[in-house]
């Protein structure tokens, strides 16, 4: 009996399960740590064949006690998590497609790619990453499932455009914490210093399984609408392992004035790619939108120079804003300087006055298959780049 026969025999016993729908579904998993490992394992076992994995981290020894797909060799080689999980997933099922994005969900994932997904599953460990997933999904009109684990506790939630928004659920303190980002390894070290485990493989398994179960419900939209299934959307599943308790609590907010869940539509598809120069792109947009001076609004600023305030001495950077701090650490003149000693010259829009027209869209930090937010005299327009 091959895997296809096994899936047919087992999963079709679920009255709502549609194998063809599941195998055709496109699922993005953001975060490939302990929780992401469990989510990916369950997705492949259920027969999902089109998966995108997103993570900017490498395998470390701390990951090995709770991540089913990582090995000691991965940690020794400091291997990218996305590469390790992709190899192990295809070993489970050679027929699946696994697209890897080694990057940050805030800047390196194109909105066009998100628009092509049926569901996004978040397996991240901080509010800023969740905020960025939510912003992309709301703009794209795609539902997403969130999971979180810490110690012997875990939570799972579902957010759907028009119903529930992660940003709307954040209170004042949550908004303050948005910029606090701590990778999994940092959480591990913090907890080890306090004499306790960051999390356990059991909690990761439980919450990961709940996330996949909710994602499968979102894939079965007809059955969900007919009441055969009940989504977690608007509620939060809470698990506590020390005393073995679980409960659902209300977790729903959707403010009509929230700019984060503004859906970008209609979207105009084009043949523009990140290989196009700024000049070429602006010319195409002028013709396409019948506008003499379109402006591409950047998600991340572009920095050309950084200047020492005291002396006026400059260093040429020519990088997206997110890459400036790493650049400064490598520059002999600017290394170790405090931010208040520096002036950063940046651009937030690309238009005919942008002085570096020969740069490509990739050079200024726009990810592949993104949707460009273009400001015109007639209003905002949303331009999807070609996926190639």
TILUM-801149 format. One record per residue (C-alpha): residue number from 0; residue in one letter; x, y, z. Coordinates in Angstrom, 2 decimals, m for minus. Each point is the difference from the previous one (the first is absolute). Layout:
BEGIN
NUM | A | X | Y | Z
...
This chain:
BEGIN
0 | X | 0.00 | 0.00 | 0.00
1 | X | 1.49 | 3.40 | m0.97
2 | X | m0.51 | 3.29 | 1.83
3 | X | m2.80 | 1.09 | m2.33
4 | X | m2.00 | m3.14 | 0.72
5 | X | 0.62 | 0.41 | 3.72
6 | X | m1.29 | 3.60 | m0.05
7 | X | m3.07 | m1.05 | m1.95
8 | X | m0.79 | m2.82 | 2.41
9 | X | 0.51 | 2.04 | 3.17
10 | X | m0.95 | 3.60 | m0.60
11 | X | m3.10 | m0.59 | m2.09
12 | X | m1.54 | m1.47 | 3.13
13 | X | m0.28 | 3.62 | 1.12
14 | X | m3.36 | 1.11 | m1.41
15 | X | 1.27 | 3.48 | m0.81
16 | X | 3.47 | m0.85 | m1.35
17 | X | 0.55 | 0.69 | m3.72
18 | X | 3.31 | m1.49 | m1.03
19 | X | 0.12 | 1.79 | m3.37
20 | X | m0.54 | 3.35 | 1.70
21 | X | 2.70 | m0.65 | 2.57
22 | X | 2.59 | m1.21 | m2.52
23 | X | m0.66 | 3.06 | m2.20
24 | X | 0.14 | 2.47 | 2.90
25 | X | 2.86 | 2.47 | 0.28
26 | X | 1.19 | 0.56 | 3.56
27 | X | 2.66 | 2.37 | 1.31
28 | X | 1.70 | m0.76 | 3.33
29 | X | 1.86 | 2.88 | 1.61
30 | X | 2.54 | m1.19 | 2.54
31 | X | 1.82 | m3.34 | m0.13
32 | X | 0.83 | m0.53 | 3.66
33 | X | m1.62 | m2.49 | 2.39
34 | X | m3.53 | 1.07 | m0.86
35 | X | 0.70 | 0.28 | m3.72
36 | X | 1.51 | m3.50 | m0.05
37 | X | m3.19 | m1.49 | 1.46
38 | X | m2.25 | 1.98 | m2.33
39 | X | 1.97 | m1.03 | m3.08
40 | X | 0.04 | m3.65 | 1.06
41 | X | m3.79 | m0.04 | 0.38
42 | X | m0.59 | 1.82 | m3.28
43 | X | 2.00 | m2.57 | m1.96
44 | X | m1.63 | m2.90 | 1.82
45 | X | m3.41 | 1.40 | m0.91
46 | X | 0.98 | 0.21 | m3.68
47 | X | 0.67 | 3.70 | m0.56
48 | X | 2.33 | 0.14 | m3.00
49 | X | 0.71 | 3.72 | m0.51
50 | X | 1.84 | 1.61 | 2.91
51 | X | 1.97 | 3.22 | 0.40
52 | X | 2.34 | 0.20 | 3.01
53 | X | 1.32 | 3.33 | 1.30
54 | X | 2.73 | 0.44 | 2.61
55 | X | 3.16 | 2.12 | 0.40
56 | X | 1.70 | m2.14 | 2.63
57 | X | 2.54 | m2.83 | 0.12
58 | X | m0.09 | m3.29 | 1.90
59 | X | 1.64 | 0.18 | 3.43
60 | X | 0.59 | m2.74 | 2.60
61 | X | m2.82 | 1.43 | 2.14
62 | X | m2.48 | m0.91 | m2.77
63 | X | 0.74 | m3.74 | 0.05
64 | X | m2.00 | m0.98 | 3.09
65 | X | m3.33 | 1.14 | m1.42
66 | X | 0.28 | 0.14 | m3.80
67 | X | m0.72 | m3.28 | m1.74
68 | X | 1.66 | 0.90 | m3.32
69 | X | 3.38 | 1.28 | 1.24
70 | X | 3.10 | m2.10 | 0.56
71 | X | 3.29 | 0.52 | 1.80
72 | X | 1.70 | 0.39 | m3.39
73 | X | m2.38 | 2.84 | m0.85
74 | X | 1.04 | 1.77 | 3.20
75 | X | 3.72 | m0.64 | m0.55
76 | X | m0.25 | 1.38 | m3.53
77 | X | m2.15 | 2.93 | 1.19
78 | X | m2.37 | m0.91 | m2.79
79 | X | m2.94 | 2.16 | m1.03
80 | X | m3.20 | m1.26 | 1.57
81 | X | m1.93 | 0.33 | m3.26
82 | X | 2.52 | m2.22 | m1.79
83 | X | m0.05 | m2.66 | 2.69
84 | X | m3.78 | m0.25 | 0.19
85 | X | m0.40 | 0.03 | m3.78
86 | X | 2.35 | m2.98 | m0.31
87 | X | m1.82 | m1.97 | 2.71
88 | X | m3.47 | 0.81 | m1.36
89 | X | 0.88 | m1.23 | m3.48
90 | X | 1.42 | m3.14 | 1.58
91 | X | m3.42 | m0.57 | 1.56
92 | X | m1.74 | 0.56 | m3.33
93 | X | 2.11 | 0.49 | m3.15
94 | X | m3.02 | 1.32 | m1.91
95 | X | m0.46 | 3.18 | 2.05
96 | X | 1.15 | 3.47 | m1.03
97 | X | 1.87 | 1.92 | 2.70
98 | X | 0.92 | 3.59 | m0.77
99 | X | 2.59 | 1.45 | 2.35
100 | X | 0.32 | 3.65 | 0.98
101 | X | 3.02 | 0.71 | 2.17
102 | X | m1.04 | 3.39 | 1.21
103 | X | m2.13 | 2.19 | 2.23
104 | X | m3.79 | m0.06 | m0.27
105 | X | 0.04 | 3.78 | 0.48
106 | X | 1.96 | 0.74 | m3.17
107 | X | 0.89 | m3.06 | m2.08
108 | X | m3.38 | m1.53 | m0.88
109 | X | m1.87 | 1.46 | m2.95
110 | X | m3.69 | 0.77 | 0.43
111 | X | m0.70 | m1.68 | m3.34
112 | X | 1.30 | m3.27 | 1.43
113 | X | m2.24 | 0.39 | 3.06
114 | X | m2.98 | 0.67 | m2.27
115 | X | 0.58 | m3.39 | m1.64
116 | X | m0.31 | m1.84 | 3.34
117 | X | m3.13 | m1.69 | 1.36
118 | X | 1.17 | 0.47 | 3.57
119 | X | 3.05 | 1.25 | 1.90
120 | X | 1.12 | m1.63 | 3.25
121 | X | 2.07 | 2.07 | 2.43
122 | X | 2.53 | m1.80 | 2.21
123 | X | 1.87 | 3.06 | 1.24
124 | X | 1.04 | 1.17 | 3.43
125 | X | m0.61 | 3.75 | 0.14
126 | X | m2.71 | 2.58 | m0.52
127 | X | 1.78 | 1.85 | m2.79
128 | X | 0.16 | m3.11 | m2.18
129 | X | m3.68 | m0.71 | 0.67
130 | X | m0.85 | 3.59 | m0.85
131 | X | 1.85 | m0.34 | m3.32
132 | X | m1.73 | m3.29 | m0.87
133 | X | m3.35 | 1.57 | 0.83
134 | X | 0.73 | 3.08 | m2.12
135 | X | 0.89 | m2.10 | m3.03
136 | X | m2.96 | m2.34 | 0.39
137 | X | m2.51 | 2.78 | 0.51
138 | X | 1.26 | 1.84 | m3.07
139 | X | m0.11 | m3.22 | m2.01
140 | X | m3.40 | m1.15 | 1.29
141 | X | 1.47 | m3.30 | 1.28
142 | X | m0.83 | m1.58 | 3.40
143 | X | 2.77 | m0.96 | 2.38
144 | X | 0.49 | m2.15 | 3.06
145 | X | 2.23 | 1.05 | 2.90
146 | X | 1.66 | m2.17 | 2.63
147 | X | 2.17 | 0.81 | 2.97
148 | X | 1.85 | m2.15 | 2.54
149 | X | 1.93 | 0.75 | 3.17
150 | X | 0.96 | m2.47 | 2.71
151 | X | m2.93 | m2.38 | 0.52
152 | X | m2.54 | 2.43 | m1.48
153 | X | m1.26 | 0.64 | m3.49
154 | X | m2.66 | 1.92 | m1.93
155 | X | m1.59 | m0.15 | m3.44
156 | X | m2.12 | 2.59 | m1.81
157 | X | m1.53 | 0.61 | m3.42
158 | X | m0.26 | 3.32 | m1.84
159 | X | m2.14 | 0.58 | m3.08
160 | X | m0.38 | 3.20 | m2.05
161 | X | m3.28 | 1.67 | 0.86
162 | X | m0.39 | m1.95 | 3.25
163 | X | 3.03 | 0.08 | 2.28
164 | X | 3.24 | 2.02 | m0.13
165 | X | 3.10 | m0.58 | 2.10
166 | X | 0.92 | 3.69 | 0.05
167 | X | m3.46 | 0.99 | 1.22
168 | X | 0.40 | m2.42 | 2.93
169 | X | 3.22 | 1.68 | 1.20
170 | X | m0.42 | 2.34 | 2.94
171 | X | 2.28 | 2.96 | 0.80
172 | X | 2.62 | m2.22 | 1.61
173 | X | m0.07 | m2.36 | m2.94
174 | X | 0.65 | 2.84 | m2.40
175 | X | 2.97 | 1.12 | 2.10
176 | X | 1.47 | m3.49 | m0.22
177 | X | m0.26 | m0.23 | m3.78
178 | X | 3.61 | 0.94 | m0.60
179 | X | 1.33 | m2.46 | 2.57
180 | X | 1.22 | m2.95 | m2.01
181 | X | 1.66 | m2.99 | 1.63
182 | X | 0.94 | m3.08 | m2.06
183 | X | m0.61 | m3.49 | 1.34
184 | X | 3.63 | m0.38 | 1.07
185 | X | m0.34 | 3.16 | 2.07
186 | X | m3.07 | m1.36 | 1.75
187 | X | 1.85 | m3.23 | 0.70
188 | X | 2.93 | 1.83 | 1.58
189 | X | m2.29 | 2.23 | 2.04
190 | X | m1.85 | m2.97 | 1.41
191 | X | 3.14 | m2.03 | 0.61
192 | X | 1.38 | 2.90 | 2.02
193 | X | m3.19 | m0.11 | 2.06
194 | X | 0.36 | m3.76 | 0.49
195 | X | m2.98 | m1.09 | m2.08
196 | X | m0.67 | m1.43 | m3.46
197 | X | m1.14 | 2.36 | m2.76
198 | X | m2.50 | m2.55 | m1.24
199 | X | m0.45 | m3.74 | m0.44
200 | X | m0.52 | m2.19 | m3.07
201 | X | m3.35 | m1.05 | 1.46
202 | X | m1.37 | 3.54 | 0.07
203 | X | 1.33 | 0.60 | m3.51
204 | X | m1.74 | m3.16 | m1.20
205 | X | m3.33 | 0.96 | 1.59
206 | X | m0.12 | 3.58 | m1.24
207 | X | 1.43 | m0.93 | m3.42
208 | X | m2.72 | m2.63 | m0.41
209 | X | m2.71 | 2.52 | 0.94
210 | X | 1.39 | 2.48 | m2.53
211 | X | m0.07 | m2.57 | m2.82
212 | X | m3.50 | m1.11 | 0.97
213 | X | m1.22 | 3.61 | m0.22
214 | X | 1.84 | 0.52 | m3.28
215 | X | m1.72 | m3.06 | m1.49
216 | X | m3.36 | 1.45 | 1.02
217 | X | 0.85 | 3.23 | m1.82
218 | X | 0.88 | m2.04 | m3.09
219 | X | m3.45 | m1.65 | 0.19
220 | X | m1.92 | 3.25 | m0.41
221 | X | m3.26 | m1.60 | m1.16
222 | X | m0.15 | m2.36 | 2.96
223 | X | 0.86 | 2.87 | 2.33
224 | X | m2.77 | 2.16 | m1.42
225 | X | m2.49 | m2.87 | 0.26
226 | X | 0.69 | m0.44 | 3.70
227 | X | 1.64 | m3.41 | m0.32
228 | X | 3.09 | 1.58 | 1.54
229 | X | 0.51 | 2.77 | 2.56
230 | X | 2.97 | 2.32 | m0.34
231 | X | 2.04 | 1.36 | 2.89
232 | X | m0.31 | 3.46 | m1.59
233 | X | m0.97 | 2.49 | 2.71
234 | X | 1.20 | m2.25 | 2.80
235 | X | 3.32 | m1.05 | 1.48
236 | X | 0.79 | m3.58 | 0.96
237 | X | 2.10 | m0.05 | 3.18
238 | X | 1.90 | m3.07 | 1.16
239 | X | 1.79 | m0.31 | 3.35
240 | X | 1.99 | m3.18 | 0.48
241 | X | 1.12 | 0.20 | 3.59
242 | X | m3.51 | m0.65 | 1.32
243 | X | m1.39 | m1.27 | m3.33
244 | X | m2.69 | 2.58 | m0.65
245 | X | m1.31 | 1.52 | m3.20
246 | X | m2.68 | 2.52 | m0.87
247 | X | m1.24 | 2.31 | m2.73
248 | X | m0.24 | 3.72 | 0.69
249 | X | m1.41 | 2.81 | m2.12
250 | X | 2.69 | 1.64 | m2.10
251 | X | m1.72 | 2.11 | m2.63
252 | X | 0.40 | 3.58 | m1.18
253 | X | m0.52 | 1.66 | m3.36
254 | X | 0.10 | 3.78 | m0.04
255 | X | m1.25 | 1.49 | m3.25
256 | X | 2.52 | 2.86 | 0.36
257 | X | 3.04 | m2.30 | 0.30
258 | X | 2.37 | 0.73 | m2.88
259 | X | 1.81 | m3.32 | 0.45
260 | X | m2.84 | m2.09 | m1.33
261 | X | m0.70 | 2.21 | m2.97
262 | X | m0.24 | m2.43 | m2.91
263 | X | 2.00 | 0.98 | m3.05
264 | X | m2.37 | m0.30 | m2.94
265 | X | m0.48 | m0.08 | m2.86
266 | X | 3.42 | m1.38 | m0.89
267 | X | 1.37 | 0.49 | m3.52
268 | X | 2.30 | m2.79 | m1.20
269 | X | 3.06 | 0.99 | m2.06
270 | X | 3.23 | m1.44 | m1.40
271 | X | 2.15 | 2.21 | 2.23
272 | X | 2.64 | m1.94 | 1.96
273 | X | 2.65 | 0.90 | 2.55
274 | X | 2.52 | m0.06 | m2.86
275 | X | m1.56 | 3.14 | m1.48
276 | X | 1.75 | 3.26 | 0.77
277 | X | m1.80 | 2.81 | 1.76
278 | X | m0.01 | 1.97 | m3.27
279 | X | m1.50 | m2.88 | m1.98
280 | X | m2.63 | m0.62 | 2.65
281 | X | m1.08 | 3.63 | 0.18
282 | X | m0.32 | 0.14 | m3.81
283 | X | m2.20 | m3.10 | 0.01
284 | X | m2.14 | 1.44 | 2.78
285 | X | m0.39 | 3.30 | m1.82
286 | X | m1.37 | m1.82 | m3.02
287 | X | m2.06 | m2.52 | 1.93
288 | X | m1.64 | 2.51 | 2.35
289 | X | m0.07 | 2.98 | m2.39
290 | X | 1.78 | 2.11 | 2.58
291 | X | 3.04 | 2.20 | m0.60
292 | X | 1.42 | m0.20 | 3.52
293 | X | m0.79 | m3.29 | 1.78
294 | X | 1.66 | m0.57 | 3.36
295 | X | 0.86 | m3.45 | 1.33
296 | X | m0.46 | 0.01 | 3.78
297 | X | 2.69 | m2.11 | 1.64
298 | X | m0.74 | m2.39 | 2.84
299 | X | 3.58 | 0.52 | 1.19
300 | X | 1.97 | 3.19 | m0.66
301 | X | 3.09 | 0.09 | m2.22
302 | X | 3.14 | 1.53 | 1.54
303 | X | 2.72 | 1.44 | m2.20
304 | X | 2.34 | 1.60 | 2.55
305 | X | 0.54 | 0.16 | 3.75
306 | X | 1.68 | 3.10 | 1.40
307 | X | 1.84 | 0.70 | 3.24
308 | X | m1.80 | 3.01 | 1.46
309 | X | 3.08 | 1.39 | 1.73
310 | X | 2.39 | m0.02 | m2.97
311 | X | m2.20 | m0.31 | m3.07
312 | X | 1.99 | m3.05 | m1.05
313 | X | m2.13 | m2.29 | m2.18
314 | X | m0.11 | m3.69 | m0.82
315 | X | m1.76 | m1.24 | m3.11
316 | X | m2.47 | m2.74 | 0.93
317 | X | m2.39 | m0.52 | m2.96
318 | X | m2.12 | m2.58 | 1.81
319 | X | m3.55 | m0.48 | 1.27
320 | X | m0.54 | 1.34 | 3.50
321 | X | m0.11 | m3.47 | 1.52
322 | X | 3.58 | m0.67 | m1.13
323 | X | 1.54 | 3.22 | 1.33
324 | X | 0.80 | m1.20 | 3.53
325 | X | 1.95 | m3.00 | m1.31
326 | X | 1.84 | 2.27 | m2.41
327 | X | 0.97 | 2.40 | 2.79
328 | X | 1.47 | m2.86 | 2.04
329 | X | 2.32 | m0.79 | m2.88
330 | X | 1.05 | 3.58 | m0.76
331 | X | 3.28 | 0.91 | 1.70
332 | X | m0.94 | 3.67 | 0.41
333 | X | m3.54 | m0.48 | 1.28
334 | X | 0.32 | m3.22 | 2.02
335 | X | m1.08 | 0.53 | 3.59
336 | X | m1.55 | 3.41 | m0.60
337 | X | m3.23 | 0.79 | 1.81
338 | X | m3.08 | 0.70 | m2.10
339 | X | m0.27 | 3.60 | 1.25
340 | X | 3.47 | 0.65 | m1.43
341 | X | m1.17 | m0.90 | m3.51
342 | X | m2.28 | 1.48 | m2.62
343 | X | m1.59 | m2.43 | m2.41
344 | X | m1.03 | 1.36 | m3.40
345 | X | m2.89 | m2.06 | m1.27
346 | X | m2.65 | m0.25 | m2.71
347 | X | m3.52 | m1.27 | 0.68
348 | X | m1.35 | 0.27 | m3.54
349 | X | 1.34 | m0.72 | m3.46
350 | X | m0.91 | 2.60 | m2.59
351 | X | 1.57 | 2.02 | m2.81
352 | X | 2.07 | 1.98 | 2.50
353 | X | 1.65 | m3.09 | 1.49
354 | X | 3.70 | 0.46 | m0.87
355 | X | 0.87 | m3.67 | m0.49
356 | X | m2.24 | m0.92 | m2.89
357 | X | 2.41 | m2.71 | m1.19
358 | X | m0.52 | m2.13 | 3.13
359 | X | m2.28 | m3.02 | m0.27
360 | X | m3.04 | m0.52 | 2.17
361 | X | 1.94 | m2.77 | 1.76
362 | X | 2.81 | 2.47 | 0.73
363 | X | m2.36 | 2.32 | 1.87
364 | X | m1.43 | m2.89 | 2.03
365 | X | m3.26 | m0.94 | m1.73
366 | X | m0.57 | m3.78 | 0.26
367 | X | m0.93 | m2.28 | m2.88
368 | X | m3.67 | m0.29 | m0.95
369 | X | m0.93 | 3.02 | 2.07
370 | X | m2.96 | 2.32 | m0.44
371 | X | 1.14 | 3.58 | m0.52
372 | X | m1.95 | 2.73 | 1.76
373 | X | m0.01 | 2.77 | m2.60
374 | X | m1.25 | 3.50 | 0.70
375 | X | m1.46 | 1.85 | m3.01
376 | X | m1.96 | 3.18 | m0.61
377 | X | m3.14 | m2.16 | m0.24
378 | X | 0.67 | m1.82 | 3.28
379 | X | 1.80 | m3.09 | 1.23
380 | X | 0.57 | m2.94 | m2.33
381 | X | 1.25 | m3.52 | 0.81
382 | X | 2.30 | m1.59 | m2.56
383 | X | 0.96 | m3.66 | 0.27
384 | X | 3.37 | m0.91 | m1.41
385 | X | 0.64 | m3.16 | m1.98
386 | X | 0.82 | m3.02 | 2.17
387 | X | 3.05 | m0.91 | m2.08
